[in-house]
């Protein structure tokens, strides 16, 4: 009896796996493709893959942001200028600029704590 129960479970799991494979392949077609990544399943009506552009005409950037350890952060050259533009850069749609602004917040918290508290 336990053998038949295990077989039933295996059949149910394989059917569920096939169902998720089909739905994931279809959803891949509708997502924008960046940097030349391709889906395994494509349709004839699917738009061509553009390695350096997104479907809305904006160019895809290839910018990397690295985490800087707190011990490696250096003091800001001009804390006043950084503070004056900090809020706008934190609210930016450009995620690279936002990450740089977050690093500036970390630098201000370490080297200019009193000036950062004034902003808060």
C-alpha positions as CSV (number, residue, x, y, z in Angstrom):
1,X,0.0,0.0,0.0
2,X,2.8,2.4,0.8
3,X,4.3,1.8,-2.6
4,X,1.1,2.9,-4.4
5,X,0.8,5.9,-2.1
6,X,4.4,7.0,-3.0
7,X,3.7,6.5,-6.7
8,X,0.6,8.7,-6.4
9,X,2.6,11.4,-4.7
10,X,5.3,11.2,-7.4
11,X,2.7,11.5,-10.1
12,X,1.1,14.5,-8.4
13,X,4.5,16.2,-8.0
14,X,5.5,15.6,-11.6
15,X,2.2,17.0,-12.8
16,X,2.7,20.1,-10.7
17,X,6.2,20.5,-11.9
18,X,5.1,20.4,-15.5
19,X,2.4,23.0,-14.8
20,X,5.0,25.4,-13.3
21,X,7.4,24.8,-16.2
22,X,4.8,25.8,-18.7
23,X,3.7,29.0,-16.8
24,X,7.3,30.1,-16.2
25,X,8.2,29.7,-19.8
26,X,5.3,31.8,-20.9
27,X,6.0,34.6,-18.4
28,X,9.6,34.9,-19.6
29,X,8.5,36.0,-23.0
30,X,6.7,39.1,-21.7
31,X,9.6,40.3,-19.5
32,X,12.1,42.8,-21.0
33,X,15.4,41.2,-21.9
34,X,18.6,43.0,-20.9
35,X,22.3,42.4,-21.6
36,X,21.6,39.7,-24.2
37,X,20.0,37.2,-21.8
38,X,17.5,35.0,-23.7
39,X,14.7,32.8,-22.6
40,X,14.8,29.2,-23.5
41,X,11.3,29.3,-25.2
42,X,10.6,32.0,-27.7
43,X,7.7,32.7,-30.0
44,X,7.8,33.9,-33.6
45,X,5.9,37.1,-32.6
46,X,8.3,37.9,-29.8
47,X,10.3,41.1,-30.3
48,X,13.9,40.7,-31.2
49,X,16.5,40.7,-28.4
50,X,18.5,44.0,-28.3
51,X,21.6,43.6,-26.2
52,X,22.2,47.3,-25.4
53,X,18.6,48.6,-25.2
54,X,15.4,48.0,-23.4
55,X,12.1,47.8,-25.3
56,X,11.1,51.3,-24.3
57,X,14.2,52.9,-26.1
58,X,16.2,53.6,-23.0
59,X,19.8,52.3,-23.0
60,X,20.7,49.7,-20.5
61,X,23.5,50.7,-18.3
62,X,26.2,48.5,-17.0
63,X,27.2,50.2,-13.7
64,X,28.4,48.3,-10.7
65,X,28.0,49.5,-7.1
66,X,30.3,47.9,-4.5
67,X,29.8,47.8,-0.8
68,X,32.5,49.7,1.0
69,X,33.4,48.5,4.5
70,X,32.9,51.2,7.2
71,X,36.6,51.0,8.0
72,X,37.5,51.8,4.4
73,X,35.3,54.9,4.2
74,X,37.1,58.2,4.0
75,X,36.1,61.7,5.1
76,X,34.2,63.9,2.7
77,X,36.0,66.7,1.0
78,X,33.1,69.1,1.3
79,X,30.5,68.0,3.8
80,X,28.4,71.1,3.2
81,X,28.0,70.5,-0.5
82,X,27.2,66.9,0.1
83,X,24.5,67.8,2.7
84,X,22.9,70.3,0.3
85,X,22.2,67.7,-2.4
86,X,21.8,64.6,-0.2
87,X,18.0,64.5,0.0
88,X,17.6,65.0,-3.8
89,X,20.2,62.3,-4.5
90,X,18.5,59.8,-2.1
91,X,15.2,60.4,-3.8
92,X,16.7,59.9,-7.3
93,X,15.3,57.3,-9.7
94,X,18.9,56.5,-10.7
95,X,19.8,53.6,-8.3
96,X,23.6,54.2,-8.7
97,X,23.2,57.8,-7.6
98,X,21.0,56.6,-4.7
99,X,23.7,54.1,-3.6
100,X,26.4,56.7,-3.8
101,X,24.2,59.0,-1.6
102,X,23.7,56.2,0.9
103,X,27.5,55.9,1.1
104,X,27.6,59.6,1.7
105,X,25.1,59.2,4.6
106,X,27.5,56.5,6.1
107,X,30.4,58.9,5.7
108,X,28.5,61.7,7.4
109,X,27.4,59.4,10.2
110,X,31.0,58.5,10.9
111,X,32.9,61.8,10.3
112,X,30.2,64.5,10.6
113,X,27.6,63.0,13.0
114,X,26.4,66.4,14.3
115,X,25.8,67.9,10.9
116,X,23.8,64.8,9.8
117,X,21.6,65.0,12.9
118,X,20.8,68.6,12.0
119,X,19.4,67.4,8.7
120,X,17.4,64.7,10.4
